[in-house]
Amino acid sequence: MKKKNQILKHSAKVFSAAMILSLTTNCMAQNKTEFLSAKESEPSNFGWMKGFPPPADKVLHTWDGSFFNFPAIRWSVVHMREMLPTQNVSRGTEAPSKLSYNLDKNIDGLTFMPWNAKKKMTWEESLWANYTDGMIIMHKGKVVYERYFSELTEHDVHAVMSLTKSFTGTLASILVAEGTLDENKLVTFYVPELKNSAYADATVRQVMDMTTALQYSEDYADPNADVWKFSNAGNPSQKPANYKGPIGYYEYLETVKKEGTHGEIFGYKTVNADALGWIISKATNKSVTELLSEKIWSKIGMEQDAYYQVDGKGIAFAGGGFNAGLRDLARFGELIRNRGMYNGKQIIPAQSVLDIEKGGDKSAFAKSDHPELKGWSYRNMWWMTENKDGAFAARGVHGQTIYVDPAAEMVLVRMASHPIAGNAANDATSLPAYQAVTDYLKKKK
């Protein structure tokens, strides 16, 4: 029994690595390990999960963590539903909306200077450097670039990791614009279950912008960090017999303690996204999956259903469990770029997007642990560059991005499986690459 409990405990921790896909750690971003290249690490080189049944040495598991180790992660990011329990986000029954194409062969050859580099890089080289699985760029509503790599095809969905948070934040912004949610109310107005937690005296707006003051560590290097307790609670697998902790994400949120003063410092903590998921579900009496389908996914002609990973109580992981197709993510980006309009129809309130665009508290962001993102802010769980174009992004670990540049009329979506989780590992060759495409497209008629 003791051995079984040890295995289950280990299973909980390795499983949590997948359930907390969204978390970024500086230690991972600074990892100096030499990895196989993007081409060397393509799943086709390994034969995982092939055969009837697959050979024992080609099987990937959740219980031993093998499915989420690099390079196996390059396979698993498009096969999460085969490994973990999920909940569907319906696209509805209408035919997919047709995308217009005007592919631009010049984009691959665009050059830029990566941060702190002495040699320029081409756009195409940056895709390989960042372990890109899929890239699509829309300009003025037309697809000008679309490529698939590794395990991803146009028929697959991909784990979007922390990019999930921006969907949660957008849903909250919609509900605020509609008058269903009051951002100035205390969290406990909607979720009284949090009355004894750090959220008791936090406002909904502070949760939406992650300026809550929480005693919560996401240090992966520390085996006793709170992130492991959160992920163990969300693990839907059987708990060890001696497990005494909370069951499910929501029970864990009730245990979070306060540290500091709400509203002063931006603190990127995944538990805030799950707290917001609870708030919007309570405000509407609908699950996050139902809300996303109702408000967006069934309204703009998505090609594929999406899905969320869930905890043992069927609660969607609102902080990092979303999976969707590349083109559908581009459709969502276009909806946001056009302030809620899609194909001539107002799908979501324009005010909900305008509220995102106005950006967050830059002084609160400056006090946070993101020195490489100078001058940025955070609003409604979107990352605001605060640059001259007003560009903003949804971001997830291992390289996930929806990048919206209003001035260039551009939406860029990248799915990736970089061996290092933290975006600091790819920002130096990603953000300047995005700017190079932006500058190029702005010159086109």
C-alpha positions as CSV (number, residue, x, y, z in Angstrom):
1,M,0.0,0.0,0.0
2,K,2.9,2.4,0.9
3,K,4.4,1.8,-2.5
4,K,1.1,2.3,-4.3
5,N,0.6,5.6,-2.4
6,Q,4.1,6.8,-3.5
7,I,3.2,6.0,-7.1
8,L,-0.1,7.9,-6.9
9,K,1.6,10.8,-5.2
10,H,4.2,10.9,-8.0
11,S,1.4,10.6,-10.5
12,A,-0.3,13.6,-9.1
13,K,2.8,15.7,-9.5
14,V,3.7,14.7,-13.0
15,F,0.0,15.0,-14.0
16,S,0.0,18.5,-12.6
17,A,2.8,19.5,-15.0
18,A,0.3,19.1,-17.7
19,M,-2.6,20.7,-15.8
20,I,-0.5,23.7,-15.0
21,L,0.7,24.1,-18.6
22,S,0.3,27.9,-18.2
23,L,2.8,28.5,-15.5
24,T,6.1,30.2,-16.2
25,T,9.2,30.0,-14.1
26,N,12.4,31.9,-14.3
27,C,14.6,28.9,-13.5
28,M,13.1,27.1,-16.6
29,A,13.6,30.1,-18.8
30,Q,17.3,30.3,-17.8
31,N,17.9,26.6,-18.4
32,K,21.1,26.1,-20.3
33,T,20.5,22.5,-21.3
34,E,21.2,21.6,-24.9
35,F,18.1,20.3,-26.6
36,L,17.5,18.5,-29.9
37,S,16.6,20.9,-32.7
38,A,13.1,21.4,-33.9
39,K,13.7,19.2,-36.9
40,E,15.5,16.5,-34.8
41,S,12.7,16.5,-32.2
42,E,9.8,16.1,-34.6
43,P,7.5,13.2,-33.4
44,S,7.8,11.4,-36.8
45,N,11.4,10.6,-35.8
46,F,10.3,8.7,-32.7
47,G,7.2,6.7,-33.6
48,W,5.4,7.3,-30.3
49,M,1.9,5.8,-29.9
50,K,2.1,4.0,-33.2
51,G,0.8,0.5,-33.7
52,F,-2.0,-1.8,-32.4
53,P,-0.8,-1.7,-29.7
54,P,2.3,0.5,-29.7
55,P,5.5,-1.1,-28.6
56,A,6.1,-0.7,-24.9
57,D,9.1,1.6,-25.4
58,K,6.9,3.9,-27.6
59,V,4.1,4.4,-25.2
60,L,3.7,7.8,-23.5
61,H,2.0,7.9,-20.1
62,T,0.6,10.5,-17.7
63,W,1.4,8.5,-14.6
64,D,5.2,8.6,-15.1
65,G,5.3,12.1,-16.7
66,S,6.7,10.7,-20.0
67,F,4.0,12.3,-22.1
68,F,5.1,15.8,-21.1
69,N,8.9,15.5,-21.2
70,F,10.8,17.0,-24.1
71,P,10.7,15.9,-26.8
72,A,7.5,13.9,-26.2
73,I,5.7,17.2,-25.5
74,R,5.9,17.9,-29.2
75,W,3.5,15.0,-29.7
76,S,1.3,15.5,-26.7
77,V,0.4,19.1,-27.3
78,V,-1.9,17.9,-30.1
79,H,-3.1,14.8,-28.3
80,M,-4.1,16.0,-24.8
81,R,-7.6,14.6,-25.1
82,E,-6.1,11.2,-25.5
83,M,-4.2,11.5,-22.2
84,L,-6.4,13.6,-19.9
85,P,-10.1,14.1,-19.1
86,T,-11.7,17.0,-21.0
87,Q,-14.9,18.9,-21.6
88,N,-16.2,20.0,-25.0
89,V,-16.7,23.6,-26.2
90,S,-19.2,23.2,-29.0
91,R,-18.8,25.1,-32.3
92,G,-22.5,24.6,-32.9
93,T,-24.1,23.3,-36.1
94,E,-23.5,26.1,-38.6
95,A,-21.1,25.7,-41.5
96,P,-17.6,27.1,-40.8
97,S,-17.0,30.7,-41.9
98,K,-14.8,30.9,-45.0
99,L,-11.4,32.4,-44.7
100,S,-10.1,34.5,-47.5
101,Y,-6.5,33.9,-48.6
102,N,-3.9,36.2,-50.1
103,L,-0.7,34.3,-49.2
104,D,2.5,36.4,-49.2
105,K,5.7,34.5,-50.2
106,N,7.9,37.3,-49.1
107,I,7.3,36.9,-45.3
108,D,9.6,33.9,-44.9
109,G,12.5,36.1,-46.1
110,L,11.9,39.0,-43.8
111,T,14.9,39.7,-41.6
112,F,15.2,41.2,-38.1
113,M,17.7,41.5,-35.3
114,P,16.9,39.4,-32.2
115,W,17.4,41.0,-28.8
116,N,21.0,41.1,-27.7
117,A,22.2,39.6,-30.9
118,K,24.8,40.6,-33.5
119,K,23.4,38.7,-36.5
120,K,20.1,39.1,-38.2
121,M,17.6,36.2,-38.5
122,T,15.0,35.5,-41.1
123,W,11.4,35.0,-40.3
124,E,11.5,31.3,-41.3
125,E,14.6,30.7,-39.2
126,S,12.8,32.1,-36.2
127,L,10.0,29.5,-36.7
128,W,12.5,26.7,-36.4
129,A,14.4,28.3,-33.6
130,N,11.2,28.6,-31.5
131,Y,9.9,25.0,-32.2
132,T,6.9,26.3,-34.0
133,D,4.0,23.8,-34.6
134,G,1.7,26.2,-36.5
135,M,1.7,29.8,-37.6
136,I,-1.0,31.8,-39.2
137,I,-1.1,35.5,-40.0
138,M,-4.1,37.5,-41.0
139,H,-3.9,41.0,-42.5
140,K,-7.0,43.1,-43.1
141,G,-9.1,40.0,-42.6
142,K,-7.2,37.8,-45.1
143,V,-4.8,35.0,-44.4
144,V,-1.4,36.0,-45.7
145,Y,0.6,33.2,-44.1
146,E,-0.2,29.7,-42.9
147,R,2.2,26.8,-42.1
148,Y,2.1,23.7,-40.0
149,F,5.1,21.8,-38.5
150,S,5.8,18.8,-36.3
151,E,2.6,16.9,-35.2
152,L,0.1,19.7,-36.0
153,T,-2.1,19.8,-39.1
154,E,-5.0,21.9,-40.1
155,H,-7.3,19.1,-38.7
156,D,-5.8,19.1,-35.2
157,V,-6.3,21.1,-32.1
158,H,-3.3,22.2,-29.9
159,A,-2.9,22.9,-26.2
160,V,-2.8,26.7,-25.8
161,M,-1.6,26.7,-22.2
162,S,-1.7,30.1,-20.5
163,L,-3.2,31.7,-23.5
164,T,-6.4,30.1,-21.9
165,K,-6.4,33.0,-19.4
166,S,-7.2,35.5,-22.1
167,F,-10.3,33.6,-23.0
168,T,-11.3,33.7,-19.3
169,G,-10.5,37.4,-19.1
170,T,-12.4,38.1,-22.3
171,L,-15.5,36.3,-21.1
172,A,-15.4,38.4,-17.9
173,S,-15.0,41.6,-19.9
174,I,-18.0,40.6,-22.0
175,L,-20.1,40.1,-18.9
176,V,-19.0,43.4,-17.4
177,A,-20.0,45.2,-20.7
178,E,-23.4,43.4,-20.7
179,G,-24.0,44.4,-17.0
180,T,-24.0,40.8,-15.8
181,L,-20.8,41.2,-13.8
182,D,-19.8,44.2,-11.7
183,E,-16.1,44.6,-11.7
184,N,-16.2,46.8,-8.6
185,K,-17.9,44.2,-6.4
186,L,-15.9,42.1,-4.0
187,V,-15.2,38.5,-5.1
188,T,-17.4,37.2,-2.3
189,F,-20.5,38.9,-3.7
190,Y,-20.4,36.2,-6.4
191,V,-18.4,33.5,-4.6
192,P,-19.2,33.5,-0.9
193,E,-17.3,30.3,-0.6
194,L,-14.1,32.4,-0.7
195,K,-15.0,34.5,2.4
196,N,-12.1,32.9,4.4
197,S,-9.5,33.2,1.6
198,A,-7.2,35.9,0.3
199,Y,-10.0,36.8,-2.2
200,A,-12.4,37.9,0.6
201,D,-11.5,41.6,0.3
202,A,-10.4,41.6,-3.4
203,T,-12.5,43.1,-6.1
204,V,-13.4,41.4,-9.3
205,R,-11.3,43.9,-11.2
206,Q,-8.2,43.1,-9.2
207,V,-8.7,39.4,-10.1
208,M,-9.2,40.3,-13.8
209,D,-5.9,42.3,-13.8
210,M,-4.0,40.0,-11.4
211,T,-3.3,42.7,-8.9
212,T,-4.4,40.5,-6.0
213,A,-1.9,40.1,-3.1
214,L,-1.6,36.3,-2.6
215,Q,0.6,34.1,-0.5
216,Y,1.2,31.8,-3.3
217,S,4.4,30.5,-4.9
218,E,4.8,29.1,-8.4
219,D,8.4,28.2,-8.0
220,Y,8.7,24.8,-9.8
221,A,12.2,24.3,-8.3
222,D,10.6,24.1,-4.8
223,P,8.9,20.8,-4.2
224,N,6.9,22.5,-1.4
225,A,5.7,25.4,-3.5
226,D,2.0,26.2,-3.6
227,V,1.8,25.4,-7.3
228,W,2.2,21.7,-6.5
229,K,-0.6,21.8,-3.9
230,F,-2.9,23.6,-6.4
231,S,-2.1,21.1,-9.2
232,N,-2.4,18.1,-6.9
233,A,-5.9,19.4,-5.9
234,G,-6.8,19.7,-9.6
235,N,-5.5,16.2,-10.5
236,P,-8.6,14.1,-11.4
237,S,-6.8,10.8,-10.7
238,Q,-7.3,8.9,-7.5
239,K,-5.7,10.6,-4.6
240,P,-3.3,8.7,-2.3
241,A,-5.0,7.2,0.8
242,N,-3.1,9.6,3.1
243,Y,-4.0,12.7,1.0
244,K,-5.6,15.4,3.2
245,G,-5.6,18.4,0.9
246,P,-8.4,20.1,-1.1
247,I,-10.2,18.2,-3.9
248,G,-10.5,20.2,-7.1
249,Y,-9.4,23.7,-8.1
250,Y,-12.2,25.5,-6.3
251,E,-11.5,23.9,-2.9
252,Y,-7.9,24.9,-3.3
253,L,-8.8,28.5,-3.9
254,E,-10.6,28.6,-0.5
255,T,-7.2,27.9,1.1
256,V,-5.2,30.7,-0.5
257,K,-4.0,33.3,2.0
258,K,-3.4,37.0,1.6
259,E,0.1,38.6,1.6
260,G,0.3,42.3,1.0
261,T,-2.3,44.8,-0.3
262,H,-4.6,44.1,-3.2
263,G,-4.3,46.5,-6.2
264,E,-0.7,47.5,-5.8
265,I,1.4,45.0,-7.7
266,F,0.8,42.8,-10.8
267,G,1.4,39.2,-9.8
268,Y,1.0,36.6,-12.6
269,K,-0.6,33.7,-10.7
270,T,-2.6,31.1,-12.4
271,V,-5.0,30.7,-9.4
272,N,-6.4,34.2,-10.3
273,A,-7.6,32.8,-13.7
274,D,-9.4,29.9,-12.0
275,A,-10.9,32.3,-9.4
276,L,-12.2,34.4,-12.3
277,G,-13.6,31.3,-13.9
278,W,-15.5,30.6,-10.7
279,I,-16.7,34.2,-10.5
280,I,-18.1,34.2,-14.1
281,S,-19.7,30.8,-13.6
282,K,-21.4,31.9,-10.4
283,A,-22.6,35.2,-12.1
284,T,-24.2,33.3,-15.0
285,N,-24.9,29.9,-13.5
286,K,-23.0,28.4,-16.5
287,S,-19.7,26.6,-16.8
288,V,-16.8,28.2,-18.5
289,T,-17.1,25.8,-21.4
290,E,-20.8,26.7,-21.9
291,L,-20.1,30.4,-21.7
292,L,-17.3,30.2,-24.3
293,S,-19.4,28.2,-26.7
294,E,-22.5,30.5,-26.2
295,K,-20.7,33.8,-26.4
296,I,-18.0,33.1,-29.0
297,W,-17.3,29.6,-30.2
298,S,-20.7,28.9,-31.8
299,K,-21.1,32.4,-33.1
300,I,-18.3,33.0,-35.7
301,G,-18.1,29.8,-37.7
302,M,-15.4,27.9,-36.0
303,E,-14.1,24.8,-37.9
304,Q,-13.7,22.6,-34.9
305,D,-15.0,22.1,-31.4
306,A,-12.5,23.1,-28.8
307,Y,-12.0,21.6,-25.3
308,Y,-10.8,22.2,-21.8
309,Q,-8.9,19.8,-19.5
310,V,-10.9,19.4,-16.3
311,D,-10.3,18.5,-12.6
312,G,-12.0,15.5,-10.8
313,K,-15.2,17.4,-10.4
314,G,-15.5,18.3,-14.1
315,I,-14.4,21.9,-13.6
316,A,-12.6,23.4,-16.5
317,F,-9.0,24.5,-15.9
318,A,-9.6,28.2,-16.7
319,G,-5.9,29.1,-16.2
320,G,-4.4,26.8,-18.8
321,G,-6.5,23.9,-20.0
322,F,-7.8,25.1,-23.4
323,N,-7.2,23.3,-26.7
324,A,-8.2,24.6,-30.1
325,G,-7.4,24.7,-33.8
326,L,-5.0,27.2,-35.4
327,R,-7.5,28.8,-37.8
328,D,-10.1,29.0,-35.1
329,L,-7.7,30.9,-32.9
330,A,-7.1,33.3,-35.8
331,R,-10.9,33.8,-36.1
332,F,-11.0,34.6,-32.4
333,G,-8.1,37.1,-32.9
334,E,-10.0,38.7,-35.7
335,L,-13.1,39.1,-33.5
336,I,-11.0,40.9,-31.0
337,R,-9.1,43.0,-33.5
338,N,-12.5,44.2,-34.9
339,R,-13.8,45.0,-31.5
340,G,-16.4,42.3,-31.4
341,M,-17.4,42.4,-35.0
342,Y,-17.2,39.4,-37.2
343,N,-18.4,39.2,-40.8
344,G,-20.4,42.4,-40.3
345,K,-22.2,41.3,-37.1
346,Q,-21.6,42.5,-33.6
347,I,-20.9,39.2,-31.8
348,I,-19.7,40.6,-28.5
349,P,-20.0,44.1,-27.1
350,A,-17.4,46.6,-28.5
351,Q,-16.9,47.9,-25.0
352,S,-15.6,44.6,-23.9
353,V,-12.6,44.9,-26.3
354,L,-12.2,48.6,-25.8
355,D,-11.7,47.9,-22.1
356,I,-8.9,45.4,-23.0
357,E,-7.3,47.9,-25.4
358,K,-7.0,50.7,-22.9
359,G,-4.4,48.6,-21.0
360,G,-3.7,48.1,-17.3
361,D,-1.8,49.7,-14.6
362,K,1.8,50.2,-15.9
363,S,3.2,51.1,-12.5
364,A,1.8,47.9,-11.0
365,F,3.3,45.9,-13.9
366,A,6.7,47.6,-13.4
367,K,6.8,46.3,-9.9
368,S,6.4,42.7,-11.1
369,D,8.9,40.1,-12.1
370,H,9.0,40.9,-15.8
371,P,12.0,43.2,-16.3
372,E,12.3,42.2,-20.0
373,L,8.9,43.5,-20.8
374,K,9.5,47.1,-20.0
375,G,6.6,49.5,-20.2
376,W,4.0,46.7,-20.6
377,S,0.8,46.3,-18.7
378,Y,-1.9,43.6,-18.1
379,R,-5.6,44.0,-18.6
380,N,-8.4,41.5,-18.5
381,M,-5.8,38.7,-18.7
382,W,-4.2,40.1,-21.9
383,W,-0.6,41.2,-22.1
384,M,-0.4,44.8,-23.3
385,T,2.8,45.9,-25.1
386,E,1.9,49.6,-24.8
387,N,3.8,50.2,-28.0
388,K,3.0,52.8,-30.6
389,D,0.6,50.4,-32.4
390,G,-1.2,49.4,-29.3
391,A,-0.4,45.8,-29.8
392,F,-1.5,43.2,-27.3
393,A,-1.3,39.5,-26.9
394,A,-2.5,36.3,-25.3
395,R,0.5,34.3,-24.2
396,G,1.2,30.8,-23.0
397,V,4.2,28.8,-22.0
398,H,6.2,26.8,-24.6
399,G,5.5,29.6,-27.1
400,Q,1.8,30.0,-27.6
401,T,0.6,33.4,-28.9
402,I,-2.3,35.4,-30.2
403,Y,-0.7,38.7,-31.2
404,V,-3.0,41.5,-32.2
405,D,-1.6,44.7,-33.8
406,P,-4.5,47.1,-34.4
407,A,-2.5,49.7,-36.4
408,A,-1.2,47.0,-38.8
409,E,-4.7,45.4,-39.0
410,M,-2.8,42.1,-38.2
411,V,-3.6,39.0,-36.2
412,L,-0.8,36.5,-35.7
413,V,-1.2,33.1,-34.0
414,R,1.6,30.8,-33.1
415,M,1.4,27.3,-31.6
416,A,4.6,25.8,-30.4
417,S,6.3,23.2,-28.2
418,H,9.5,24.9,-27.1
419,P,11.6,22.7,-24.7
420,I,11.7,25.5,-22.2
421,A,8.4,26.6,-20.7
422,G,9.1,30.3,-20.0
423,N,8.5,32.8,-22.8
424,A,11.7,34.5,-21.9
425,A,13.3,31.6,-23.8
426,N,11.7,32.7,-27.1
427,D,10.8,36.3,-26.7
428,A,14.1,37.5,-28.0
429,T,13.5,35.9,-31.4
430,S,9.7,36.2,-31.3
431,L,8.7,39.7,-30.4
432,P,11.2,41.4,-32.8
433,A,10.0,38.9,-35.5
434,Y,6.4,39.9,-34.9
435,Q,7.4,43.6,-35.2
436,A,9.2,42.9,-38.5
437,V,6.1,41.4,-40.0
438,T,4.0,44.2,-38.6
439,D,6.3,46.8,-40.2
440,Y,6.2,45.0,-43.5
441,L,2.4,44.6,-43.6
442,K,1.9,48.3,-42.6
443,K,3.6,49.2,-45.8
444,K,1.4,47.1,-48.0
445,K,-1.7,48.7,-49.5
